[in-house]
């Protein structure tokens, strides 16, 4: 998934310039850092397994250890969809803070250049390295959102929130219905679905492990398929979430200025949803493959991921608001370098799993082993982000993106 800068381009009309470190918004950097770390836990499977298995509950060759079951449960309950949702909301904030009001033509042009360069970077990222890129998707969704960036917080929240709630209800009802289909109908439906062919899966693994160009072409084919089949639907999900994020920022919620009772209400609702999802999901995981003692409740409880996302955000915001910044400060440097860290995650994972210069672990790791890799990358990014920012004012890829956006070299080293 993508990471973005979210601070305003504070500069005189004669020459717009990148925001200085002192003008950055702590909560946005903090939330972005939390999201960029969490998103790797979700993306890891698509680096390590063939595309045909990314929606499966078992890794190649199809046998789950107890540790693998727990690893999948942790990913599904605490990270899947929640981090993408947070990323998307924060991107909506960036569209406004970079582009300003629709009446500001100078910053509007700057925003368009920024999004067009992002789209190009995303296309290269997806075609060459990893089909799961979301930068290109964010770029054209951002171009749509920029038409609504001057809307009031109320209007953004009502429209974006209503559509998001609708999708959540559809997902919740759909998951429950699929888990409770009549046995005869379910059997017919399952019989009509293409089964995972072990030989085809092994062939995909072997293809990736031959390195490039065969692996590169396989990735390119998957990326093109994903763009054609999934993107139109994802626009209808992504743009409303961006609207919600911008509405929450304009209302003061993301900045920590909303009344305490509002955060507590969200924490109560989101926490209850998370607890139910965790408990029912655990029962389903422990019951074994194909068994669901919850009667579909485990799947249905995961349909309202944005509510759990807001639970995370509210907890982190309140921790910061009540003077415990030391607990959230570790995420800030990671968030300030989110664009660099997102693309660096790809470089590391591609190197480990299917690049010709790496150990070629593709198709050999289960969820438990993937979690060890994810944890190692987390530690590395938590260490290198503050070290880099102790010398430089922004991440290296943030710097390159800004130079392209402004059409000139911008300072990198701290004064």
ROZA-852977 format. One record per atom (N, C-alpha, C, O): x negated, y, z negated. Coordinates in steps of 0.1 Angstrom, whole numbers, plus 5000, padded with zeros to 4 digits. Layout:
XYZ ...
This chain:
499249885000 500050005000 499150125000 498050114997 499650275004 498850395005 498850474993 499750464984 497850554991 497650644980 497450784986 496850804997 497850884979 497851024984 497451114974 497551094962 496951234978 496751344970 498051414968 498851414977 498251474956 499551534954 499551674949 500551724943 498451744950 498351884945 498551984956 498251954968 499052094953 499252204962 497952254968 496952264961 498052304980 496852364986 496852514983 497352594990 496352544971 496352684966 495252764972 494152744969 495652854981 494652934988 495353054994 496553054996 494653164997 495253285003 495653245017 495153155023 496553325023 497153305036 496053305047 496153235057 494953375044 493953385054 493253255057 492653235067 493253165047 492553035049 492952935039 492452945027 493852845042 494152745033 492952655030 492152635039 492952605018 491752525014 492252415004 493252434997 491452305002 491852204993 491952254979 491252354975 492752194971 492952234957 491752204949 491052104951 491452294939 490252264930 490652164919 491852144916 489652114913 489852014902 490652064891 491551994885 490452194887 491152254876 492652274878 493452294869 493052274891 494452294895 495252164897 496452164900 494552054896 495251924898 496251894887 496151954876 497251814889 498351784880 498051654873 498051554880 497751654861 497251544853 498251424855 497751314858 499551444853 500451334853 500551264866 500651134867 500351334877 500451274890 499251194893 499251084899 498051244889 496851164891 496851044882 496450934886 497351054870 497450944861 498450834866 498050714867 499550874871 500550774876 500050714889 500250594892 499350794897 498750734910 497650634907 497550534914 496850664897 495850564893 496450434888 495950324892 497450444880 498150324875 498750244887 498650124888 499250314897 499850244909 498850184918 499050074922 497750254920 496750204929 496050074924 495749984932 495950064911 495449944905 496449824906 496149714910 497749864903 498749764903 499049704916 499449594918 498949794927 499349744940 498449634945 498849554953 497149634941 496249524945 496749394940 496549294947 497349384928 497849254923 498949204933 499049084934 499649284939 500749244948 500149214962 500549114969 499149294967 498649274980 497649154981 497349114992 497149114970 496049014970 496448884978 495648834985 497648844977 498148724983 498048734998 497748635005 498248855004 498248875018 496848885024 496648875036 495848905015 494448895019 494048755019 493148715027 494548675010 493948545007 494648425013 494048315015 495948445018 496748335024 497148375038 497248495041 497548275046 498148305059 499448375057 500148355047 499848455067 501048525066 502248435064 503248475057 502248315069 503448225068 503648185053 504748145050 502648205045 502848165031 502948275021 503148255009 502948405026 503048515017 504348525009 504348584999 505348465014 506648465007 506948335000 507948304995 505848245000 506048114994 505748114980 505148214975 506148014973 505847994958 504647904956 504347874944 503947864966 502847764964 501747804974 502047834986 500547794970 499347824979 499047704987 499547594984 498147714997 497647595003 496847514993 496047574986 496947384993 497847305002 499247284996 499947195000 499647364987 501047354982 501147304967 502247274963 500047294960 500147244946 499847364937 498747424938 500747384927 500547494917 500047434904 500647344899 498947494899 498647454885 499447544876 500147634880 499347514863 500047594853 499547734853 500347824852 498247754855 497747884855 498247964867 498548084867 498447894879 498947954891 500447994889 500748104893 501147914882 502547944879 502648074871 503448164874 501848084861 501748204852 501348324860 501848434859 500348304869 499848414877 500948474886 501048594887 501648384892 502748424901 503848494893 504448594897 504148444881 505148504872 504748654869 505548744869 503548664865 503048804861 503148894873 503649014871 502748854885 502848944897 504248974900 504549094902 505148874900 506548904904 507248994894 507949084898 507048964882 507849044871 507249184869 508049274869 505949194868 505449324864 504949414875 504749534873 504649354887 504049444897 504749444910 504849554916 505349334915 505949334928 507049434930 507949434921 506949514940 507949614943 507849744934 508149854939 507449724922 507349834912 506249934916 506450054916 505149884920 504049974924 504250034937 503850154939 504749964947 505050024960 506050134958 505950244964 507050114949 508050214946 507350344941 507750454945 506450324931 505850444925 504950514936 504950634936 504250444944 503450504955 504350584964 503950694967 505450534967 506350604976 506850724970 506950834977 507250724958 507750844951 506750954951 506951064953 505450914948 504351014947 504051064960 503751184961 504250994971 504051044984 505051154987 504751254994 506251124983 507251234985 506851364978 507151474984 506251354967 505851474960 504751544968 504751664970 503851464974 502751524981 503151604994 502551704997 504251555000 504751625012 505151765009 504851855016 505751784997 506151924993 504852004988 504752124992 504051944980 502952024975 501852054985 501152154983 501751984995 500852015006 501552115016 500952205020 502752075020 503452155030 504252275026 504652355034 504552285012 505252395007 506652395013 507252295017 507352515012 508652525017 508752525032 507752555039 509852495037 509952485052 509752615059 509352625070 509952725051 509652855057 508252895058 507852985065 507352815052 505852835052 505352765064 504952645064 505252835076 504752775088 503352735088 502952625094 502452805081 501052775080 500852635073 500152545078 501452625062 501352495054 502052385061 501652265059 503152415068 503852315076 502952255086 502952135088 502152345094 501252295104 500152205097 499752105102 499652255086 498652175078 499252035075 498451935076 500452035070 501051905066 501151815078 500851695077 501551865090 501751785101 500351725106 500251605109 499351805105 497951755109 497551645099 497051545103 497851675086 497451575076 498151445078 497551335077 499451445082 500151325084 499751255097 499751125097 499451325107 499051265120 497751195118 497551085123 496751255111 495551195108 495751075100 495050965102 496551085090 496850965082 497450845090 497050735088 498350885099 498850775108 497750715116 497850585118 496850785122 495750735130 494850645121 494550535125 494550685109 493750605100 494450475096 493850375096 495750495094 496550375091 496550275102 496550155100 496750325114 496750235126 495450155127 495450035130 494350225126 493050155126 492950055115 492449945117 493250095103 493250015091 494049885093 493549775091 495249895099 496149785101 495649695112 495649565111 495249745123 494849665135 493549595133 493449485137 492649665127 491249605126 491049525113 490349425114 491549575102 491149515089 492249425083 492049315080 493449485081 494449415073 495849455077 496249575077 496649355081 497949385087 498949445077 499949505082 498649445064 499549495054 499549645052 500149695043 498749715060 498649865058 499949935058 500949895064 500050035049 501250115048 501050255051 501950335050 499750295054 499450435057 500250485069 500750595069 500250415080 500950455092 502450475089 503050565093 503050375081 504450385077 504650515069 505650585072 503850545060 503950665052 503850795060 504550895057 503050785070 502850905079 504150945086 504551055085 504750845092 505950885100 507150905090 508050985094 507250835079 508250865069 508051005063 509051085061 506751045062 506451185057 506951285067 507451395063 506851265080 507251355090 508751375089 509351485092 509551265085 510951275083 511251355070 512151445070 510551325060 510851385047 510551535047 511151615040 509551575055 509151725056 510351805060 510351925057 511351755067 512551825071 513451855059 514251945059 513251775048 514051785036 513351845024 513851845013 512051885026 511251915014 511652045007 511252064995 512552125013 512952245006 514352224999 514852314993 514852104999 516152074992 515852084977 514752074972 516952114970 516952124956 516751984949 516951884956 516251984937 516051864930 517451784929 517451664931 518451854926 519751794925 520151724938 520651604938 520051794949 520451734962 519551614965 520051514970 518251624963 517351514966 517651394957 517651274962 517951414945 518251304936 519551234939 519751114938 520551324942 521851264945 521851184958 522351064958 521251234968 521251164981 520251044981 520650934983 519051074977 517950974977 518250864966 518150754969 518750914955 519050824944 520250734947 520250614944 521250784954 522450704958 522050594968 522550484966 521250634977 520850534987 519950424981 520150304984 519050464972 518250374965 519050284956 518750164956 519950334949 520850254941 521650154949 521850044945 522150204961 522850114969 522049994974 522449874973 520750024978 519849914982 519549824970 519549694972 519449874958 519249794946 520349694944 520149584940 521649754945 522749674943 522949564953 523349444950 522649594966 522649504977 521649384974 521949274976 520449424970 519449324967 519849234956 519649114956 520349304945 520749224933 521849124937 521749004933 522849174943 523949084947 523448974957 523948864956 522649014966 522148914976 521348804970 521548694973 520448844961 519648744954 520548644946 520348524947 521448704939 522348614931 523248524940 523348404937 523748584951 524548504960 523748384967 524248274968 522548414971 521748314977 521448204968 521248084972 521248234955 520948134945 522248054941 522047944934 523348094945 524648034941 525447984953 526647974952 524847964964 525547914976 526147774973 525547704966 527247744978 527747604977 526747504982 526047534992 526647394975 525547304978 525547254993 524447254999 526747234998 526747185012 526347295022 525547265031 526747415019 526347525028 524847555027 524147585036 524347555014 522947575012 522047475019 521047505024 522547345019 521747235025 521747265041 520747245047 522847305046 522947335061 522047455064 521347445074 522047555056 521247675058 519747635057 518947685066 519447555047 518047515046 517547435058 516447445062 518447345062 518047265074 517847345086 517147305095 518547455087 518447535099 517247635099 516947695109 516547645088 515447735087 514147655090 513947535087 513247725097 511947655101 511147625088 510947715080 510747505087 509947465076 508447495078 508047505089 507747525067 506347555068 505647425073 505647325066 504947435084 504247325090 502847325084 502047415087 502547225076 501147215070 500047225081 499047285079 500247165092 499247165103 499047305108 497947345111 500247375110 500147515115 499447605105 498647695109 499747585092 499147665082 497647645081 496847735080 497247515082 495847485082 495147545094 493947585093 495847545105 495247595117 495047745116 494047805120 496047815109 495847965106 494647985097 493948085099 494547905087 493447915078 492047905085 491147975084 492047795093 490747765101 490447885110 489247915112 491547935116 491348045126 490648165119 489748225124 491248205107 490748325100 489248295096 488448385095 489048175092 487648145086 486648125097 485448105094 487048135110 485948135120 485348275121 484348295129 485948375114 485448515115 486048585127 487148555131 485348685131 485848765142 485148725155 483948675154 485748735167 486948805170 488248725168 489348795168 488248595165 489448515164 490348565152 491548585154 489648585141 490448635129 490948775131 492048805127 490148865138 490648995141 491848995150 492849065148 491848905160 493048905169 494248845162 495348885164 494048755153 495148695145 495748805136 496948815135 494948885130 495348995122 496149105130 497149155126 495649135142 496249225151 497649185155 498549255155 497749055158 499048995162 500049005150 501249045152 499648975138 500548985126 500949125124 502049155121 499949225125 500249365123 501349415133 502249475129 501149375146 502049415156 503449365153 504449435155 503549235149 504849175146 505449245134 506649265134 504749275124 505249335112 505749475116 506849515111 505049555124 505449685128 506749685135 507649765133 506949585144 508149575152 509349525144 510449575146 509149435135 510249365128 510649435115 511849445112 509649475107 509949525093 510149675092 510849725084 509349745101 509349895099 510649965100 510950055092 511549935110 512750005111 513649995098 514250095093 513649875092 514349855079 513649935068 514349995059 512349935067 511649995056 511750145056 511650205046 511950205068 512250355068 513450385059 513450485052 514450305060 515750325053 515550315038 516350365030 514450245034 514150225020 513150335015 513350385004 512150355024 511050445020 511450595018 511150655008 512150645028 512450785028 513350825016 513050925009 514350745013 515150775000 514250774988 514450854979 513350674987 512450674975 511550804975 511350854964 511050844986 510350974987 511151084982 510651174975 512451084986 513351194981 513551194966 513451294959 513651074961 513751054946 512551104939 512651184929 511351074944 510051124938 509951274938 509651334928 510351334950 510251474951 511351544941 511051644935 512551484941 513551534932 513151524917 513351624910 512451414913 511951404900 510851504897 510851554885 510051534906 509051634904 509651774903 509251854894 510551814912 511151944912 511951964899 512052074894 512551854893 513251864881 512451874869 512951904858 511151854870 510251854859 509951724852 509151714843 510651614857 510551484851 509151434852 508551384841 508551434863 507151374865 506151464858 505051414855 506351584856 505451674849 505551664834 504851724827 506551584829 506751574815 507551684808 507451694796 508351754816 509151864810 510551834808 511351924803 511051714811 512451684809 512651664794 511751634786 513951674789 514151644775 513751504771 513851404779 513351484758 512851354754 513951244755 513651134759 515251284753 516251184754 516451124768 516851014769 516051204778 516151154792 515151044794 515450934799 513951064789 512850954790 513250834782 513150724787 513750854770 514150744762 515250664768 515350544767 516250734774 517350654781 516850574792 517250454794 515850634800 515350554811 514450434806 514550324812 513750464795 512950354789 513850244784 513550124786 514950274778 515850174773 516450094785 516449964784 516950164795 517550084806 516550004814 516749884817 515350074817 514350004825 513649894817 513349784822 513449914804 512849814795 513749694794 513349574794 515049714793 516049604792 516049524805 516049394805 515949594816 515849524829 514649434830 514649324835 513449494826 512249424826 512249304817 511749194821 512749324805 512749214796 513649094801 513248984800 514749124807 515649024812 514948954824 515048834825 514349034833 513648974844 512548884840 512348774845 511748924830 510648844825 511148714818 510548614821 512248724810 512748604803 513348504813 512948384813 514148554822 514848464832 513748414842 513848294845 512848494846 511848454855 510948344849 510448254856 510648364836 509848264829 510548124829 509948024831 511848124826 512548004825 512547934839 512347814840 512748014850 512747954863 511347904866 511247794872 510247974863 508947934866 508547804858 507947714864 508947794846 508647674838 509547554842 509147434839 510647574849 511547464853 510947384865 511347274867 510047444872 509447374883 510047414896 511047484897 509347374907 509747414920 511147364924 511447244922 512047454929 513347424933 514347424922 515547404925 513947444910 514947444898 515147584894 514147664893 516347614890 516647754885 517747734874 518947744876 517247724861 518247704850 519047834847 519947834839 518647954853 519248074851 520448094860 521148194858 520748014869 521848024878 521748154887 522748214890 520548184891 520348294900 520048434893 519748524899 520148434879 519948554872 518448604873 518148724874 517548504874 516148544875 515848624888 515148724887 516448574899 516248654912 516948784911 516448884916 518248784906 519048904907 518449014898 518549134901 517748974887 517249074878 516049154884 515749264880 515549094895 514449174902 514949264913 514049334919 516149274914 516749364925 516649514922 516749594931 516449554909 516449694906 515049734902 514849794891 514149704911 512749744908 512449884905 511649924897 513149984912 512950124909 513150164894 512550254889 514150094888 514450114874 513250084865 512850144855 512549964868 511349924861 510250024864 509450054855 510150064876 509150164880 509250294871 508250344866 510450344870 510750464861 510450434847 510050524839 510650304842 510250264829 508750284827 508350344817 507950234836 506550254835 506150404835 505350444826 506650474844 506350614845 506750694832 505950774828 507950664827 508350734815 507550704803 507150794795 507150574801 506250534790 504950614791 504450664781 504350614803 503050684805 503150834803 502250894797 504250884808 504451034806 504551064791 504051164787 505350994784 505551024770 504250994762 503951074752 503550894765 502250874758 501350994760 500751044750 501351054772 500551174775 501051294768 500351374762 502451304768 503051424762 502851434747 502751544742 502751324741 502551324726 501151314722 500851264711 500251364730 498851384726 497951264726 496951264720 498351154734 497551034734 496951024748 496950914754 496451134753 495851124767 494651034768 494350984779 494051004757 492850904757 493350774763 492550694768 494650734761 495150614765 495450604780 495450504786 495750724785 496150734800 495050794808 495150784821 494050844802 492950914810 492150824819 491650874828 492150694815 491350604823 491950594838 491150554847 493150624839 493850604852 493550734861 493750724873 493250844855 493150974862 492050974873 492451004884 490850934870 489850934881 490150834892 489950864904 490750724889 491250624899 492250694908 492250674920 493150764902 494250834910 493650954918 494250974929 492651024913 492051134921 491351074933 491251154943 490950954933 490250894944 491150784950 490650684955 492450794950 493350684953 493250644968 493250524971 493050744977 492850714991 491650624993 491650525000 490550664987 489250594988 489450454981 489050354987 490050444970 490250324963 491150224970 490850104970 492150274976 493050194984 492350124996 492450004997 491550205003 490850145015 489650065010 489349965017 489050094999 487950014994 488449884989 487749784991 489649874984 490249744980 490349654993 490049534992 490749715004 490849635016 489449585020 489249475023 488449675019 487049635023 486549525015 485949425020 486849535002 486349424992 487049294995 486449184997 488449294996 489149174998 488949115012 488848995013 488849195022 488449145035 487149075035 486948965041 486149145028 484849085027 484848945020 484148855025 485648935010 485648815002 486448705009 486048585008 487448735017 488348635022 488248595037 488348475040 487948695046 487848645059 486948725068 486848695080 486148825063 485148885072 483948795074 483648715065 483348805086 482248715089 481048725080 480148635079 480948845073 479748865065 480048825050 479148835042 481248765047 481548735034 481548585031 481148505040 482048535019 482048395016 483148315022 483248195021 484048385029 485148315036 486048225027 486148105028 486648295017 487448225007 488948215012 489748165004 489248255024 490648255029 491248115028 490648015033 492448105022 493147985021 492647885010 493047775009 491647935002 491147844992 491447884977 491247804968 492047994975 492348044962 493848034959 494648074967 494147994947 495548004942 495748134934 494748204933 496948154929 497148284922 496248314910 495848424908 495948204903 495048224891 493648274895 493148364889 493148214906 491848264910 491948404916 490948484915 493048434923 493148564929 493248674918 492748784919 493848634906 493848734895 492548764890 492248874885 491548664890 490248694886 489548794895 488848884891 489848774908 489248874918 489849014916 489149114916 491249014914 491849144912 491349214899 491049334900 491149134888 490549194876 489149254878 488849354873 488349184886 487049234889 487049364897 486249454894 487949374907 488149504914 488649614905 488149724906 489549584897 490049684887 488849744879 488749864878 488049654873 486949694865 486049784873 485549884868 485749744885 484849814894 485349954897 484650054896 486649964900 487250094903 487350184891 487250304892 487650124880 487650204867 486350264863 486250364856 485250194868 483950244865 483450344875 482950444872 483550304888 482950394898 483650524900 483050624905 484950524898 485750644901 485250764892 484950874898 485150754879 484650864871 483150894873 482751014873 482450794877 480950814880 480850904892 480050994892 481650864903 481550944915 482051094912 481451184917 483151104905 483751234903 482951324893 483151444891 481951264886 481051344878 480051424886 479451514881 479951384899 478951454908 479751524919 479351634923 480751464924 481551514935 482951564931 483451514921 483451644939 484851704936 485951614941 487151644937 485751524949 486751434955 486151304960 484851304961 486951204962 486451084968 485851104982 486251194989 485051014986 484451025000 485451025011 485251095021 486450935010 487450925021 488451035020 488951085030 488651085008 489551205006 488851325013 489451405020 487551335012 486751435018 486851435033 487151535040 486651305039 486751295053 488151335058 488251395069 489251285051 490551325055 490851475054 491451525063 490351535044 490551685043 489751755054 490251855060 488551715057 487851775068 488551765081 488651865089 489151645084 489951635096 491251715096 491551775106 491851725084 493051805083 492851955085 493552015092 491752005079 491452145079 490652185092 490552305095 490152085099 489352115111 488052185108 487552255117 487552165096 486252215093 485652135081 486352055074 484352155078 483752085067 484152155054 484152275053 484652075045 484952135032 483952085021 483351985023 483752165011 482652125001 483051984994 484151954992 481951904992 482151774986 481551774972 482151734962 480351824971 479651834957 480251934949 480752044953 480251904936 480752004926 479752124926 478552114928 480352244924 479452364924 478552364912 477752454910 
